[in-house]
Amino acid sequence: PAARLVFVGQGPLADQLSRLAARLSVREAVHFVGGQTDVREYVLACDVVAAPSLSEGFGLVLLEAMAMGRACVASRTGGIPEIVEDGRSGLLVPPGDAGGLATAVIRLLTNPEMRREFGRRGREIVEARFDSRDAARRLERLYDTLLEDQHSRRQPRRLAVGAGEESFERPRAPAIGKGSKDTMSARETVYITYDGLLEPLGQSQVVSYVIGLARRFRMTLISYEKRSDLVDRARVAALEQRLRAAEVRWIPLRYHKRPTLPATMFDVLVGVLVALRVTLSRSVWLVHARGYVPSVIAVWLKRLRGVKFLFDMRGFWADEKVDANHWVQRSIKYRLAKRWERVFFEDADAIVSLTEEGVRAFPELGYRISRDSPIEVI
């Protein structure tokens, strides 16, 4: 009876859920805080973090919650079981099982010792398996493979997708000796992200990765920042100083949200022009695109300038939008995203997936993925 439920986010069911809470006379115990740029304060204020996704590529919110020592309840779908270990760092329930979700949440709320133990183990898992330094090392290895491929063809290594399933070619990057920026590559790598570096996700993921890569590779980082973040000059200056100290060149662009499709198309056009200028003024060899929108820019750069393209996918974005009821499957946005998705997979010189589950789904897509394109799970 003393429990409080906090909904963070603004989805299509928000109004319906608010009316349901009022009808059940629990409105005072249910709080709708809408979309938030920084969810850390809400995660820290909670005893349990629930992510009842019907479909989920990776579940970064769970990763962040575990890093903060919070017990989690989540759906057993997509790549989530690779993050949350059922009965060890959280509890997993079947997707769409409302009763199972409620039972799991109540079980944790009424068992403080279990919550503390799950929180401790979750933090240990994040530190051991999702360390940004380890991710940067894996990306270094992938970059090395692409550098080698400029001079010679690599023989692919076969990966068995699963028992009784079709085998899928998955070349992996070799471990090779480290060198300096000058000895390994005097040329520039352009890293493009649609996530703002001034947002929590950008800080914890992108900035850490790129700074790690900058130890060996010359990095230009292009990001899309919200206006509300750019007006905070102190934070912008602090980030500029941090990146400059790591010898990372940062080009922040304005992010535009509405109207959705025209705004995104405008952002892509600006990104292509800015990145094209970088490739013309510097000797760029690789464009590392984090997500779908940056990958549109990378494809254009590959075709215009002949640079290599690394497709760093964040899950199957279009299908996740449909599963979350943000898009309709027959909509123009969905069909356009799926058409570009095919281009990304077929044009990519290398692919990064967040989970092994994602890699196992590649053969089902029906795309002509090159057997020579290395694939890494990071």
ABEGO torsion letter per residue (X at the ends): XABBBBBBEBBAAAAAAAAAAAAAGAAAABBBAEBBABAAAAAAABABBBBBBABBAAGAAAAAAAAAGBBBBBBBBEAAAAABBBGAAEBBBBBGBAAAAAAAAAAAAABAAAAAAAAAAAAAAAAAAABAAAAAAAAAAAAAAAAAAAABBBBBBBBBAEBGBBBBBBBBBBBBBBBBAAAABABBBBBBBABBAABAAAAAAAAAAAAAAAAABBBBBBBBBBAAAAABAAAAAAAAAAAAAAGBBBBBBBBBAOBAAAAAAAAAAAAAAAAAAAAAABBBABBBBBEAAAAAAAAAAAAAAGBBBBBBBAEBAAAAAAAAGABBAABAAAAAAAAAAAAAAAABABBBBABAAAAAAAAAAGBBBBAABBBBBX
